[in-house]
Amino acid sequence: MMVVVTYDVNTETPAGRRRLRNVAKICMKYGQRVQNSVFECSVTPSDYLVLKHDLAAIVDETCDSLRYYNLGSRYSSKIEHYGVRRHVPIDEVMML
Amino acid sequence: MMVVVTYDVNTETPAGRRRLRNVAKICMKYGQRVQNSVFECSVTPSDYLVLKHDLAAIVDETCDSLRYYNLGSRYSSKIEHYGVRRHVPIDEVMML
């Protein structure tokens, strides 16, 4: 299934900037960064539990925010894009 | 139906900062800001067309990015949150 992860991390401190990098590193294991603070992650139900657990262990819940949007397994018609692109969608093969 | 709007606007110029403010202003007509660049908009199909048209008319497609995630009408089980909150969810009444 496809889960969109969006996050706001308070980067006023070096610790915050480290949290931001680590959030992105974890999300990258499961999917693609499509905007600065938005990842599209292709996960199994158990992956999803691990992803949420790992992210919760990293962020500071008093000043950071994580949101998860579960699009299910048939998601292509649910996503639309306008403007500059940042990534190659998971299903499309990059033409070399 | 609930549509999540996420955006990256290039704010290196005064024009970019103006585009960012205007994107937020338009999204606010339809829903709630839940993170810096994330809105949850409750729209009818025709609202959705107008929303996308109005946002496309504002952003610079060569350097800005808009993404829309359509969660449909039964969306509450599809959204999860962790950490600090920014808004009152549309369905919950704020206790005064």
N, CA and C atoms of all chains as a GROMACS GRO file, in nm:
protein
  576
    1MET      N    1   0.083  -0.120   0.000
    1MET     CA    2   0.000   0.000   0.000
    1MET      C    3   0.088   0.126   0.000
    2MET      N    4   0.027   0.236  -0.044
    2MET     CA    5   0.102   0.363  -0.051
    2MET      C    6   0.063   0.451   0.066
    3VAL      N    7   0.163   0.494   0.140
    3VAL     CA    8   0.139   0.587   0.251
    3VAL      C    9   0.218   0.715   0.225
    4VAL      N   10   0.147   0.828   0.231
    4VAL     CA   11   0.215   0.958   0.217
    4VAL      C   12   0.253   1.003   0.358
    5VAL      N   13   0.381   1.033   0.375
    5VAL     CA   14   0.429   1.082   0.504
    5VAL      C   15   0.464   1.230   0.488
    6THR      N   16   0.401   1.315   0.569
    6THR     CA   17   0.437   1.458   0.566
    6THR      C   18   0.485   1.496   0.706
    7TYR      N   19   0.579   1.588   0.712
    7TYR     CA   20   0.633   1.621   0.844
    7TYR      C   21   0.678   1.767   0.854
    8ASP      N   22   0.665   1.819   0.972
    8ASP     CA   23   0.721   1.949   1.009
    8ASP      C   24   0.813   1.923   1.128
    9VAL      N   25   0.940   1.952   1.111
    9VAL     CA   26   1.034   1.934   1.222
    9VAL      C   27   1.091   2.071   1.257
   10ASN      N   28   1.093   2.104   1.383
   10ASN     CA   29   1.145   2.233   1.428
   10ASN      C   30   1.297   2.232   1.412
   11THR      N   31   1.347   2.316   1.323
   11THR     CA   32   1.491   2.314   1.292
   11THR      C   33   1.564   2.433   1.352
   12GLU      N   34   1.510   2.488   1.459
   12GLU     CA   35   1.577   2.604   1.520
   12GLU      C   36   1.704   2.565   1.594
   13THR      N   37   1.718   2.436   1.623
   13THR     CA   38   1.837   2.389   1.698
   13THR      C   39   1.914   2.288   1.615
   14PRO      N   40   2.045   2.268   1.644
   14PRO     CA   41   2.120   2.162   1.575
   14PRO      C   42   2.052   2.025   1.591
   15ALA      N   43   1.995   2.003   1.709
   15ALA     CA   44   1.927   1.874   1.734
   15ALA      C   45   1.807   1.860   1.640
   16GLY      N   46   1.737   1.972   1.616
   16GLY     CA   47   1.622   1.969   1.526
   16GLY      C   48   1.665   1.939   1.384
   17ARG      N   49   1.774   2.002   1.342
   17ARG     CA   50   1.824   1.978   1.206
   17ARG      C   51   1.868   1.833   1.191
   18ARG      N   52   1.923   1.772   1.298
   18ARG     CA   53   1.961   1.630   1.294
   18ARG      C   54   1.834   1.543   1.284
   19ARG      N   55   1.729   1.580   1.360
   19ARG     CA   56   1.603   1.504   1.353
   19ARG      C   57   1.548   1.507   1.211
   20LEU      N   58   1.555   1.624   1.149
   20LEU     CA   59   1.503   1.639   1.012
   20LEU      C   60   1.576   1.545   0.916
   21ARG      N   61   1.708   1.541   0.926
   21ARG     CA   62   1.786   1.452   0.837
   21ARG      C   63   1.750   1.306   0.864
   22ASN      N   64   1.734   1.272   0.990
   22ASN     CA   65   1.706   1.132   1.024
   22ASN      C   66   1.567   1.089   0.981
   23VAL      N   67   1.470   1.182   0.990
   23VAL     CA   68   1.336   1.150   0.941
   23VAL      C   69   1.343   1.116   0.792
   24ALA      N   70   1.415   1.200   0.717
   24ALA     CA   71   1.425   1.176   0.573
   24ALA      C   72   1.496   1.044   0.544
   25LYS      N   73   1.602   1.015   0.620
   25LYS     CA   74   1.678   0.890   0.599
   25LYS      C   75   1.587   0.770   0.618
   26ILE      N   76   1.505   0.772   0.721
   26ILE     CA   77   1.417   0.658   0.747
   26ILE      C   78   1.313   0.645   0.636
   27CYS      N   79   1.253   0.756   0.598
   27CYS     CA   80   1.150   0.751   0.493
   27CYS      C   81   1.208   0.699   0.362
   28MET      N   82   1.334   0.737   0.336
   28MET     CA   83   1.399   0.696   0.211
   28MET      C   84   1.410   0.544   0.198
   29LYS      N   85   1.410   0.476   0.313
   29LYS     CA   86   1.418   0.328   0.308
   29LYS      C   87   1.290   0.269   0.249
   30TYR      N   88   1.182   0.345   0.253
   30TYR     CA   89   1.052   0.290   0.212
   30TYR      C   90   0.996   0.355   0.086
   31GLY      N   91   1.054   0.468   0.044
   31GLY     CA   92   0.990   0.529  -0.073
   31GLY      C   93   1.065   0.648  -0.127
   32GLN      N   94   0.989   0.739  -0.190
   32GLN     CA   95   1.046   0.849  -0.266
   32GLN      C   96   1.014   0.983  -0.202
   33ARG      N   97   1.112   1.073  -0.205
   33ARG     CA   98   1.083   1.210  -0.159
   33ARG      C   99   1.022   1.285  -0.277
   34VAL      N  100   0.903   1.338  -0.261
   34VAL     CA  101   0.838   1.407  -0.372
   34VAL      C  102   0.834   1.557  -0.350
   35GLN      N  103   0.849   1.599  -0.228
   35GLN     CA  104   0.862   1.742  -0.196
   35GLN      C  105   0.951   1.751  -0.072
   36ASN      N  106   0.987   1.871  -0.035
   36ASN     CA  107   1.080   1.886   0.077
   36ASN      C  108   1.043   1.800   0.198
   37SER      N  109   0.917   1.808   0.239
   37SER     CA  110   0.879   1.732   0.361
   37SER      C  111   0.767   1.634   0.332
   38VAL      N  112   0.773   1.577   0.214
   38VAL     CA  113   0.669   1.481   0.175
   38VAL      C  114   0.733   1.360   0.109
   39PHE      N  115   0.703   1.241   0.164
   39PHE     CA  116   0.750   1.116   0.105
   39PHE      C  117   0.630   1.031   0.068
   40GLU      N  118   0.645   0.957  -0.040
   40GLU     CA  119   0.546   0.856  -0.077
   40GLU      C  120   0.611   0.720  -0.055
   41CYS      N  121   0.559   0.647   0.042
   41CYS     CA  122   0.622   0.522   0.084
   41CYS      C  123   0.535   0.402   0.048
   42SER      N  124   0.597   0.306  -0.019
   42SER     CA  125   0.527   0.184  -0.055
   42SER      C  126   0.558   0.081   0.054
   43VAL      N  127   0.460   0.048   0.135
   43VAL     CA  128   0.484  -0.034   0.255
   43VAL      C  129   0.384  -0.149   0.268
   44THR      N  130   0.427  -0.255   0.332
   44THR     CA  131   0.335  -0.359   0.377
   44THR      C  132   0.278  -0.313   0.511
   45PRO      N  133   0.169  -0.375   0.557
   45PRO     CA  134   0.116  -0.337   0.689
   45PRO      C  135   0.222  -0.343   0.800
   46SER      N  136   0.306  -0.443   0.795
   46SER     CA  137   0.408  -0.452   0.904
   46SER      C  138   0.518  -0.347   0.884
   47ASP      N  139   0.556  -0.320   0.757
   47ASP     CA  140   0.650  -0.210   0.732
   47ASP      C  141   0.597  -0.080   0.791
   48TYR      N  142   0.466  -0.062   0.772
   48TYR     CA  143   0.404   0.065   0.815
   48TYR      C  144   0.417   0.081   0.966
   49LEU      N  145   0.398  -0.027   1.039
   49LEU     CA  146   0.412  -0.021   1.186
   49LEU      C  147   0.555   0.014   1.224
   50VAL      N  148   0.651  -0.050   1.154
   50VAL     CA  149   0.793  -0.024   1.186
   50VAL      C  150   0.828   0.121   1.150
   51LEU      N  151   0.780   0.167   1.035
   51LEU     CA  152   0.806   0.306   0.992
   51LEU      C  153   0.755   0.405   1.096
   52LYS      N  154   0.633   0.387   1.140
   52LYS     CA  155   0.576   0.480   1.239
   52LYS      C  156   0.652   0.472   1.371
   53HIS      N  157   0.688   0.349   1.408
   53HIS     CA  158   0.765   0.332   1.534
   53HIS      C  159   0.899   0.404   1.524
   54ASP      N  160   0.971   0.380   1.415
   54ASP     CA  161   1.105   0.438   1.398
   54ASP      C  162   1.100   0.590   1.393
   55LEU      N  163   0.999   0.645   1.325
   55LEU     CA  164   0.987   0.792   1.317
   55LEU      C  165   0.949   0.851   1.452
   56ALA      N  166   0.859   0.784   1.523
   56ALA     CA  167   0.817   0.834   1.655
   56ALA      C  168   0.936   0.837   1.751
   57ALA      N  169   1.028   0.743   1.732
   57ALA     CA  170   1.145   0.735   1.822
   57ALA      C  171   1.242   0.849   1.795
   58ILE      N  172   1.232   0.912   1.680
   58ILE     CA  173   1.328   1.015   1.639
   58ILE      C  174   1.278   1.157   1.667
   59VAL      N  175   1.150   1.184   1.637
   59VAL     CA  176   1.101   1.322   1.645
   59VAL      C  177   1.076   1.362   1.790
   60ASP      N  178   1.064   1.495   1.810
   60ASP     CA  179   1.029   1.550   1.940
   60ASP      C  180   0.881   1.587   1.935
   61GLU      N  181   0.800   1.506   2.000
   61GLU     CA  182   0.654   1.523   1.983
   61GLU      C  183   0.603   1.654   2.041
   62THR      N  184   0.688   1.727   2.115
   62THR     CA  185   0.640   1.855   2.170
   62THR      C  186   0.654   1.968   2.066
   63CYS      N  187   0.733   1.945   1.959
   63CYS     CA  188   0.750   2.054   1.863
   63CYS      C  189   0.756   2.007   1.718
   64ASP      N  190   0.755   1.876   1.695
   64ASP     CA  191   0.755   1.824   1.558
   64ASP      C  192   0.620   1.760   1.529
   65SER      N  193   0.592   1.745   1.399
   65SER     CA  194   0.462   1.690   1.360
   65SER      C  195   0.481   1.592   1.245
   66LEU      N  196   0.416   1.475   1.257
   66LEU     CA  197   0.418   1.374   1.151
   66LEU      C  198   0.273   1.346   1.113
   67ARG      N  199   0.246   1.338   0.983
   67ARG     CA  200   0.113   1.295   0.940
   67ARG      C  201   0.126   1.186   0.836
   68TYR      N  202   0.037   1.090   0.844
   68TYR     CA  203   0.038   0.975   0.754
   68TYR      C  204  -0.097   0.969   0.682
   69TYR      N  205  -0.089   0.957   0.550
   69TYR     CA  206  -0.212   0.945   0.470
   69TYR      C  207  -0.206   0.813   0.395
   70ASN      N  208  -0.291   0.720   0.433
   70ASN     CA  209  -0.290   0.587   0.372
   70ASN      C  210  -0.378   0.587   0.248
   71LEU      N  211  -0.316   0.572   0.132
   71LEU     CA  212  -0.390   0.576   0.005
   71LEU      C  213  -0.433   0.436  -0.040
   72GLY      N  214  -0.393   0.333   0.037
   72GLY     CA  215  -0.431   0.197  -0.001
   72GLY      C  216  -0.342   0.144  -0.114
   73SER      N  217  -0.389   0.036  -0.178
   73SER     CA  218  -0.302  -0.026  -0.280
   73SER      C  219  -0.332   0.024  -0.420
   74ARG      N  220  -0.456   0.072  -0.442
   74ARG     CA  221  -0.486   0.128  -0.576
   74ARG      C  222  -0.488   0.280  -0.562
   75TYR      N  223  -0.368   0.334  -0.579
   75TYR     CA  224  -0.352   0.475  -0.546
   75TYR      C  225  -0.325   0.568  -0.664
   76SER      N  226  -0.290   0.512  -0.780
   76SER     CA  227  -0.243   0.600  -0.889
   76SER      C  228  -0.345   0.707  -0.927
   77SER      N  229  -0.472   0.671  -0.922
   77SER     CA  230  -0.574   0.771  -0.963
   77SER      C  231  -0.598   0.873  -0.852
   78LYS      N  232  -0.539   0.850  -0.734
   78LYS     CA  233  -0.565   0.939  -0.620
   78LYS      C  234  -0.461   1.051  -0.609
   79ILE      N  235  -0.357   1.040  -0.690
   79ILE     CA  236  -0.246   1.136  -0.679
   79ILE      C  237  -0.240   1.221  -0.805
   80GLU      N  238  -0.232   1.354  -0.786
   80GLU     CA  239  -0.213   1.442  -0.901
   80GLU      C  240  -0.098   1.537  -0.872
   81HIS      N  241  -0.031   1.578  -0.979
   81HIS     CA  242   0.087   1.663  -0.963
   81HIS      C  243   0.079   1.780  -1.060
   82TYR      N  244   0.128   1.893  -1.014
   82TYR     CA  245   0.139   2.010  -1.105
   82TYR      C  246   0.270   2.080  -1.071
   83GLY      N  247   0.348   2.110  -1.178
   83GLY     CA  248   0.471   2.186  -1.155
   83GLY      C  249   0.593   2.098  -1.166
   84VAL      N  250   0.702   2.150  -1.108
   84VAL     CA  251   0.830   2.082  -1.122
   84VAL      C  252   0.827   1.949  -1.046
   85ARG      N  253   0.890   1.845  -1.104
   85ARG     CA  254   0.893   1.714  -1.038
   85ARG      C  255   1.027   1.693  -0.969
   86ARG      N  256   1.026   1.609  -0.871
   86ARG     CA  257   1.145   1.587  -0.790
   86ARG      C  258   1.194   1.444  -0.801
   87HIS      N  259   1.106   1.353  -0.853
   87HIS     CA  260   1.145   1.212  -0.842
   87HIS      C  261   1.090   1.134  -0.959
   88VAL      N  262   1.130   1.006  -0.969
   88VAL     CA  263   1.069   0.917  -1.068
   88VAL      C  264   0.965   0.835  -0.993
   89PRO      N  265   0.838   0.843  -1.031
   89PRO     CA  266   0.737   0.762  -0.963
   89PRO      C  267   0.776   0.616  -0.959
   90ILE      N  268   0.743   0.547  -0.850
   90ILE     CA  269   0.786   0.409  -0.828
   90ILE      C  270   0.750   0.319  -0.944
   91ASP      N  271   0.628   0.340  -1.003
   91ASP     CA  272   0.582   0.246  -1.106
   91ASP      C  273   0.644   0.277  -1.242
   92GLU      N  274   0.695   0.398  -1.260
   92GLU     CA  275   0.746   0.431  -1.395
   92GLU      C  276   0.894   0.400  -1.403
   93VAL      N  277   0.938   0.340  -1.509
   93VAL     CA  278   1.080   0.308  -1.529
   93VAL      C  279   1.150   0.431  -1.584
   94MET      N  280   1.268   0.467  -1.531
   94MET     CA  281   1.340   0.586  -1.579
   94MET      C  282   1.408   0.550  -1.711
   95MET      N  283   1.379   0.627  -1.818
   95MET     CA  284   1.439   0.601  -1.950
   95MET      C  285   1.583   0.652  -1.950
   96LEU      N  286   1.680   0.564  -1.972
   96LEU     CA  287   1.823   0.607  -1.973
   96LEU      C  288   1.869   0.626  -2.116
   97MET      N  289  -1.549   1.519  -0.038
   97MET     CA  290  -1.432   1.435  -0.028
   97MET      C  291  -1.314   1.514   0.029
   98MET      N  292  -1.218   1.440   0.084
   98MET     CA  293  -1.102   1.506   0.146
   98MET      C  294  -0.983   1.497   0.051
   99VAL      N  295  -0.927   1.612   0.020
   99VAL     CA  296  -0.806   1.616  -0.064
   99VAL      C  297  -0.694   1.681   0.017
  100VAL      N  298  -0.580   1.612   0.021
  100VAL     CA  299  -0.463   1.668   0.088
  100VAL      C  300  -0.383   1.741  -0.019
  101VAL      N  301  -0.354   1.868   0.009
  101VAL     CA  302  -0.274   1.948  -0.085
  101VAL      C  303  -0.138   1.973  -0.021
  102THR      N  304  -0.032   1.931  -0.090
  102THR     CA  305   0.104   1.960  -0.040
  102THR      C  306   0.175   2.043  -0.145
  103TYR      N  307   0.262   2.132  -0.100
  103TYR     CA  308   0.326   2.218  -0.199
  103TYR      C  309   0.467   2.259  -0.155
  104ASP      N  310   0.550   2.278  -0.255
  104ASP     CA  311   0.683   2.338  -0.239
  104ASP      C  312   0.686   2.459  -0.330
  105VAL      N  313   0.704   2.575  -0.273
  105VAL     CA  314   0.712   2.697  -0.354
  105VAL      C  315   0.851   2.756  -0.335
  106ASN      N  316   0.915   2.792  -0.442
  106ASN     CA  317   1.049   2.849  -0.434
  106ASN      C  318   1.038   2.992  -0.379
  107THR      N  319   1.094   3.012  -0.260
  107THR     CA  320   1.076   3.143  -0.193
  107THR      C  321   1.205   3.225  -0.195
  108GLU      N  322   1.289   3.201  -0.294
  108GLU     CA  323   1.415   3.277  -0.302
  108GLU      C  324   1.391   3.421  -0.348
  109THR      N  325   1.273   3.447  -0.406
  109THR     CA  326   1.244   3.583  -0.456
  109THR      C  327   1.120   3.637  -0.385
  110PRO      N  328   1.103   3.771  -0.384
  110PRO     CA  329   0.980   3.829  -0.328
  110PRO      C  330   0.855   3.773  -0.398
  111ALA      N  331   0.869   3.750  -0.529
  111ALA     CA  332   0.754   3.696  -0.605
  111ALA      C  333   0.720   3.556  -0.552
  112GLY      N  334   0.824   3.478  -0.520
  112GLY     CA  335   0.801   3.342  -0.468
  112GLY      C  336   0.732   3.347  -0.333
  113ARG      N  337   0.775   3.439  -0.247
  113ARG     CA  338   0.714   3.451  -0.115
  113ARG      C  339   0.567   3.494  -0.129
  114ARG      N  340   0.540   3.578  -0.228
  114ARG     CA  341   0.399   3.619  -0.253
  114ARG      C  342   0.318   3.496  -0.301
  115ARG      N  343   0.381   3.415  -0.391
  115ARG     CA  344   0.309   3.295  -0.440
  115ARG      C  345   0.277   3.204  -0.321
  116LEU      N  346   0.371   3.189  -0.229
  116LEU     CA  347   0.351   3.101  -0.113
  116LEU      C  348   0.231   3.148  -0.031
  117ARG      N  349   0.225   3.277  -0.006
  117ARG     CA  350   0.112   3.332   0.073
  117ARG      C  351  -0.021   3.310   0.000
  118ASN      N  352  -0.017   3.330  -0.133
  118ASN     CA  353  -0.142   3.317  -0.209
  118ASN      C  354  -0.189   3.172  -0.218
  119VAL      N  355  -0.093   3.078  -0.226
  119VAL     CA  356  -0.132   2.936  -0.227
  119VAL      C  357  -0.203   2.904  -0.096
  120ALA      N  358  -0.148   2.950   0.015
  120ALA     CA  359  -0.209   2.921   0.146
  120ALA      C  360  -0.347   2.986   0.156
  121LYS      N  361  -0.357   3.110   0.106
  121LYS     CA  362  -0.487   3.182   0.111
  121LYS      C  363  -0.595   3.103   0.037
  122ILE      N  364  -0.560   3.051  -0.079
  122ILE     CA  365  -0.660   2.978  -0.159
  122ILE      C  366  -0.698   2.848  -0.086
  123CYS      N  367  -0.597   2.776  -0.037
  123CYS     CA  368  -0.628   2.649   0.030
  123CYS      C  369  -0.714   2.671   0.153
  124MET      N  370  -0.691   2.784   0.222
  124MET     CA  371  -0.767   2.814   0.344
  124MET      C  372  -0.917   2.826   0.317
  125LYS      N  373  -0.952   2.859   0.192
  125LYS     CA  374  -1.096   2.871   0.158
  125LYS      C  375  -1.165   2.735   0.163
  126TYR      N  376  -1.082   2.627   0.151
  126TYR     CA  377  -1.142   2.494   0.138
  126TYR      C  378  -1.112   2.405   0.259
  127GLY      N  379  -1.017   2.446   0.342
  127GLY     CA  380  -0.986   2.352   0.450
  127GLY      C  381  -0.889   2.404   0.552
  128GLN      N  382  -0.816   2.311   0.614
  128GLN     CA  383  -0.732   2.341   0.729
  128GLN      C  384  -0.585   2.321   0.697
  129ARG      N  385  -0.503   2.415   0.750
  129ARG     CA  386  -0.358   2.394   0.739
  129ARG      C  387  -0.316   2.302   0.852
  130VAL      N  388  -0.255   2.189   0.819
  130VAL     CA  389  -0.215   2.094   0.923
  130VAL      C  390  -0.064   2.093   0.943
  131GLN      N  391   0.009   2.137   0.846
  131GLN     CA  392   0.155   2.155   0.857
  131GLN      C  393   0.192   2.272   0.768
  132ASN      N  394   0.317   2.314   0.777
  132ASN     CA  395   0.357   2.434   0.702
  132ASN      C  396   0.308   2.434   0.558
  133SER      N  397   0.332   2.323   0.487
  133SER     CA  398   0.294   2.321   0.345
  133SER      C  399   0.196   2.210   0.315
  134VAL      N  400   0.108   2.184   0.408
  134VAL     CA  401   0.010   2.077   0.391
  134VAL      C  402  -0.128   2.126   0.437
  135PHE      N  403  -0.225   2.115   0.346
  135PHE     CA  404  -0.364   2.148   0.378
  135PHE      C  405  -0.450   2.024   0.359
  136GLU      N  406  -0.551   2.014   0.442
  136GLU     CA  407  -0.654   1.911   0.423
  136GLU      C  408  -0.781   1.984   0.383
  137CYS      N  409  -0.822   1.963   0.258
  137CYS     CA  410  -0.934   2.039   0.203
  137CYS      C  411  -1.056   1.950   0.181
  138SER      N  412  -1.169   1.993   0.233
  138SER     CA  413  -1.294   1.922   0.214
  138SER      C  414  -1.364   1.984   0.094
  139VAL      N  415  -1.371   1.911  -0.017
  139VAL     CA  416  -1.420   1.970  -0.143
  139VAL      C  417  -1.521   1.881  -0.213
  140THR      N  418  -1.608   1.944  -0.289
  140THR     CA  419  -1.692   1.870  -0.383
  140THR      C  420  -1.608   1.850  -0.510
  141PRO      N  421  -1.652   1.761  -0.600
  141PRO     CA  422  -1.576   1.744  -0.725
  141PRO      C  423  -1.558   1.877  -0.800
  142SER      N  424  -1.658   1.960  -0.801
  142SER     CA  425  -1.643   2.087  -0.877
  142SER      C  426  -1.551   2.183  -0.800
  143ASP      N  427  -1.562   2.184  -0.665
  143ASP     CA  428  -1.467   2.265  -0.587
  143ASP      C  429  -1.324   2.225  -0.622
  144TYR      N  430  -1.306   2.094  -0.633
  144TYR     CA  431  -1.170   2.042  -0.655
  144TYR      C  432  -1.114   2.095  -0.787
  145LEU      N  433  -1.198   2.099  -0.889
  145LEU     CA  434  -1.153   2.152  -1.019
  145LEU      C  435  -1.115   2.300  -1.005
  146VAL      N  436  -1.199   2.375  -0.933
  146VAL     CA  437  -1.172   2.519  -0.917
  146VAL      C  438  -1.044   2.539  -0.835
  147LEU      N  439  -1.028   2.459  -0.729
  147LEU     CA  440  -0.908   2.468  -0.643
  147LEU      C  441  -0.782   2.445  -0.727
  148LYS      N  442  -0.782   2.339  -0.806
  148LYS     CA  443  -0.663   2.307  -0.888
  148LYS      C  444  -0.640   2.417  -0.992
  149HIS      N  445  -0.748   2.467  -1.050
  149HIS     CA  446  -0.734   2.575  -1.151
  149HIS      C  447  -0.675   2.700  -1.086
  150ASP      N  448  -0.730   2.739  -0.970
  150ASP     CA  449  -0.684   2.862  -0.905
  150ASP      C  450  -0.538   2.850  -0.860
  151LEU      N  451  -0.499   2.733  -0.809
  151LEU     CA  452  -0.360   2.715  -0.763
  151LEU      C  453  -0.264   2.713  -0.883
  152ALA      N  454  -0.307   2.648  -0.992
  152ALA     CA  455  -0.221   2.641  -1.112
  152ALA      C  456  -0.198   2.782  -1.168
  153ALA      N  457  -0.298   2.868  -1.151
  153ALA     CA  458  -0.286   3.004  -1.205
  153ALA      C  459  -0.188   3.088  -1.123
  154ILE      N  460  -0.157   3.042  -1.001
  154ILE     CA  461  -0.073   3.123  -0.909
  154ILE      C  462   0.072   3.078  -0.912
  155VAL      N  463   0.096   2.944  -0.910
  155VAL     CA  464   0.234   2.897  -0.894
  155VAL      C  465   0.312   2.910  -1.025
  156ASP      N  466   0.446   2.901  -1.009
  156ASP     CA  467   0.535   2.900  -1.126
  156ASP      C  468   0.575   2.756  -1.150
  157GLU      N  469   0.518   2.696  -1.255
  157GLU     CA  470   0.537   2.551  -1.273
  157GLU      C  471   0.681   2.512  -1.304
  158THR      N  472   0.767   2.613  -1.331
  158THR     CA  473   0.907   2.576  -1.359
  158THR      C  474   0.986   2.557  -1.229
  159CYS      N  475   0.933   2.607  -1.116
  159CYS     CA  476   1.012   2.593  -0.992
  159CYS      C  477   0.927   2.560  -0.869
  160ASP      N  478   0.795   2.559  -0.884
  160ASP     CA  479   0.708   2.524  -0.770
  160ASP      C  480   0.645   2.387  -0.798
  161SER      N  481   0.595   2.326  -0.690
  161SER     CA  482   0.537   2.191  -0.703
  161SER      C  483   0.410   2.181  -0.619
  162LEU      N  484   0.306   2.129  -0.680
  162LEU     CA  485   0.180   2.105  -0.608
  162LEU      C  486   0.150   1.956  -0.621
  163ARG      N  487   0.106   1.895  -0.509
  163ARG     CA  488   0.061   1.755  -0.516
  163ARG      C  489  -0.071   1.743  -0.445
  164TYR      N  490  -0.159   1.663  -0.504
  164TYR     CA  491  -0.294   1.644  -0.451
  164TYR      C  492  -0.314   1.496  -0.422
  165TYR      N  493  -0.362   1.466  -0.301
  165TYR     CA  494  -0.389   1.326  -0.264
  165TYR      C  495  -0.537   1.315  -0.228
  166ASN      N  496  -0.612   1.248  -0.313
  166ASN     CA  497  -0.757   1.238  -0.292
  166ASN      C  498  -0.787   1.119  -0.201
  167LEU      N  499  -0.833   1.146  -0.080
  167LEU     CA  500  -0.861   1.041   0.018
  167LEU      C  501  -1.006   0.993   0.010
  168GLY      N  502  -1.086   1.054  -0.078
  168GLY     CA  503  -1.226   1.012  -0.090
  168GLY      C  504  -1.310   1.069   0.024
  169SER      N  505  -1.431   1.012   0.041
  169SER     CA  506  -1.521   1.070   0.142
  169SER      C  507  -1.510   0.999   0.277
  170ARG      N  508  -1.464   0.874   0.279
  170ARG     CA  509  -1.444   0.807   0.408
  170ARG      C  510  -1.294   0.805   0.436
  171TYR      N  511  -1.251   0.912   0.500
  171TYR     CA  512  -1.107   0.933   0.509
  171TYR      C  513  -1.052   0.924   0.652
  172SER      N  514  -1.138   0.928   0.753
  172SER     CA  515  -1.084   0.942   0.891
  172SER      C  516  -0.989   0.829   0.928
  173SER      N  517  -1.016   0.709   0.880
  173SER     CA  518  -0.926   0.596   0.916
  173SER      C  519  -0.797   0.600   0.835
  174LYS      N  520  -0.790   0.688   0.735
  174LYS     CA  521  -0.672   0.692   0.647
  174LYS      C  522  -0.567   0.792   0.695
  175ILE      N  523  -0.603   0.871   0.795
  175ILE     CA  524  -0.514   0.978   0.842
  175ILE      C  525  -0.466   0.946   0.983
  176GLU      N  526  -0.335   0.955   1.002
  176GLU     CA  527  -0.281   0.939   1.138
  176GLU      C  528  -0.186   1.054   1.167
  177HIS      N  529  -0.180   1.088   1.296
  177HIS     CA  530  -0.098   1.204   1.336
  177HIS      C  531  -0.011   1.165   1.455
  178TYR      N  532   0.109   1.221   1.456
  178TYR     CA  533   0.196   1.204   1.573
  178TYR      C  534   0.265   1.336   1.596
  179GLY      N  535   0.263   1.381   1.724
  179GLY     CA  536   0.337   1.503   1.757
  179GLY      C  537   0.244   1.621   1.777
  180VAL      N  538   0.306   1.741   1.766
  180VAL     CA  539   0.231   1.862   1.796
  180VAL      C  540   0.124   1.884   1.689
  181ARG      N  541   0.007   1.931   1.734
  181ARG     CA  542  -0.101   1.957   1.637
  181ARG      C  543  -0.109   2.106   1.605
  182ARG      N  544  -0.163   2.133   1.490
  182ARG     CA  545  -0.166   2.271   1.440
  182ARG      C  546  -0.309   2.321   1.424
  183HIS      N  547  -0.407   2.225   1.426
  183HIS     CA  548  -0.540   2.273   1.386
  183HIS      C  549  -0.647   2.194   1.457
  184VAL      N  550  -0.773   2.235   1.445
  184VAL     CA  551  -0.886   2.156   1.494
  184VAL      C  552  -0.940   2.080   1.374
  185PRO      N  553  -0.937   1.945   1.378
  185PRO     CA  554  -0.991   1.869   1.265
  185PRO      C  555  -1.133   1.914   1.232
  186ILE      N  556  -1.167   1.914   1.102
  186ILE     CA  557  -1.295   1.967   1.054
  186ILE      C  558  -1.413   1.904   1.129
  187ASP      N  559  -1.406   1.771   1.157
  187ASP     CA  560  -1.523   1.702   1.214
  187ASP      C  561  -1.533   1.726   1.364
  188GLU      N  562  -1.427   1.765   1.431
  188GLU     CA  563  -1.433   1.777   1.577
  188GLU      C  564  -1.469   1.921   1.613
  189VAL      N  565  -1.562   1.936   1.706
  189VAL     CA  566  -1.602   2.070   1.749
  189VAL      C  567  -1.504   2.118   1.856
  190MET      N  568  -1.459   2.245   1.846
  190MET     CA  569  -1.363   2.297   1.945
  190MET      C  570  -1.439   2.331   2.073
  191MET      N  571  -1.399   2.273   2.188
  191MET     CA  572  -1.465   2.299   2.316
  191MET      C  573  -1.421   2.436   2.368
  192LEU      N  574  -1.510   2.527   2.386
  192LEU     CA  575  -1.474   2.661   2.439
  192LEU      C  576  -1.497   2.667   2.589
   0.00000   0.00000   0.00000
